[in-house]
């Protein structure tokens, strides 16, 4: 298996792109227009030691993710966490403008953002789950990138780091807002995913897989739907108020209720049929979700 190229510093990326050393070793903004002729030097299979937030504008090429090709012909943002492996294939040279913000985790280690940034699921989204921006949103994000760049270039004083971290925090707040809006505006596509999800779960719970392997994992379901686990959970939360794990548990409980009310199987037999190694674990989950035991639930229907 090919090992991804690891870029261990922001300075190393600057060097790869033929840029001068960054003004700050832990945070930098690169204007893509200035390095478009050098972008081919970036490894197609790589990971980085820092967070990357990219705003791509006027990009008319295509990118390959897995076996699928995706058009990026409008303003988009992508987010990469440290050590996340990125694999992108550009089919042909294409003009691109925009900004690339890089921030090492150490830069905001003593700030609340150090914890908060780990809660943003979009740092683990796949390439084709990029954030699509309207013209107004694109201009707003571009302005924030420019403000961060200007602050980095300004003479350092005791407030410099506070201001830059605040700008990054604000940018991420807007990104979170725009992503949640996107889950609503892309309703047709999301409804198609939700329909496939329901079909997938129904088939799984009605097959021998559940008894052999237990309830499906979030990773398994997301893989079958060809989307990332975080994107699936965030999309479900926007539509139903529940993440994927909770959704799977609810489907499991629906199946358990069906077996309790329509079959003579014992509670232990139902637990084993639903993939639980120990009936006690099934009882505990059922009661935590319904406030009654499986036996009490059955008796209420007799």
C-alpha positions, 0 to 999 in steps of 0.5 A, a space after each residue: 500500500 502506498 504511503 502518503 507523503 507527510 508534510 510536517 510544517 507550513 514552511 515545507 509547503 511554502 518551499 514546495 510552492 516556491 514561496 518565501 518562508 511564512 511570516 509566522 511558522 504556525 499560521 499562513 494564508 496563501 493566495 492561490 492565484 500566486 501559486 497556480 503554476 506550482 500547484 502540480 508540485 503538491 502530492 496527490 496522496 498526502 497528509 499535513 501536520 496542520 489544519 487546511 482551509 481552502 477557498 477555491 474560486 473560478 475552478 473549472 476542472 474536475 477532481 477524482 474521489 475514489 472512482 467518481 469524478 466531481 465538477 467544481 465550477 463554483 466557489 467551494 471550501 474544503 477542510 482538512 484536519 492534521 494527519 488526514 490523508 487527502 487523495 485528489 486527482 486533477 484531470 487537466 490544468 485549470 485556472 484557479 483562484 482563492 486562498 489557502 489558510 494553514 494553521 498548526 494546532 499549536 497556534 491556538 493550543 491555549 485557546 478554547 478553539 483548540 477544543 472547539 475545532 475538533 467538534 466541527 465534523 466538516 474537517 473529516 468530510 470527503 472531497 465531494 462533500 465540499 461546502 458550496 458557496 453563493 457569490 455573497 458567501 464567497 466574497 465574505 469568506 475571501 474578505 476574512 481570509 484577506 483580514 487574517 493575511 493582513 494581520 499575520 503580515 502586521 508587526 507582532 504585538 501582544 494582541 496579534 495572536 488573539 486577533 488571528 485566532 478570533 478571525 479563524 474562529 469567526 470563519 469556522 462559525 460561518 462555515 458551520 452555518 453555511 454547511 447546515 444551510 447546505 443540508 437544507 438547500 440540497 434537500 433533494 439530494 439528501 432525501 435520496 440519501 435518506 431513502 437509501 439509508 432506510 432501505 439499507 437498514 431495512 435489508 440489513 435488519 431482515 438479513 442474517 448479517 445482524 445475528 452474525 455481526 451485530 448492528 451495523 456500524 456508522 462506518 459500514 453504513 456510510 461506506 455503503 452510501 459512499 459518503 463520509 461518516 461525519 457528513 452522514 451524521 451531520 446531515 441526519 442531525 440537520 434533518 432528524 435531530 439525531 446522529 447516525 448511531 442514534 438512528 441505527 439504535 432506533 431502527 434496532 429498537 423498532 425491530 426489537 419491538 416488532 419481534 417482541 409483539 409478533 413472535 413467541 421468541 424469548 427476550 434472550 432469543 431476540 437479543 441473540 437474533 439482533 446480534 447481542 452477545 449478552 441478553 443483559 446488554 440488549 435489556 439495558 439498551 432497550 430500557 434506556 431508550 423506552 424506560 421499560 424492560 423488553 419483557 414489560 413492553 411485551 406484557 403491555 401488548 398482551 
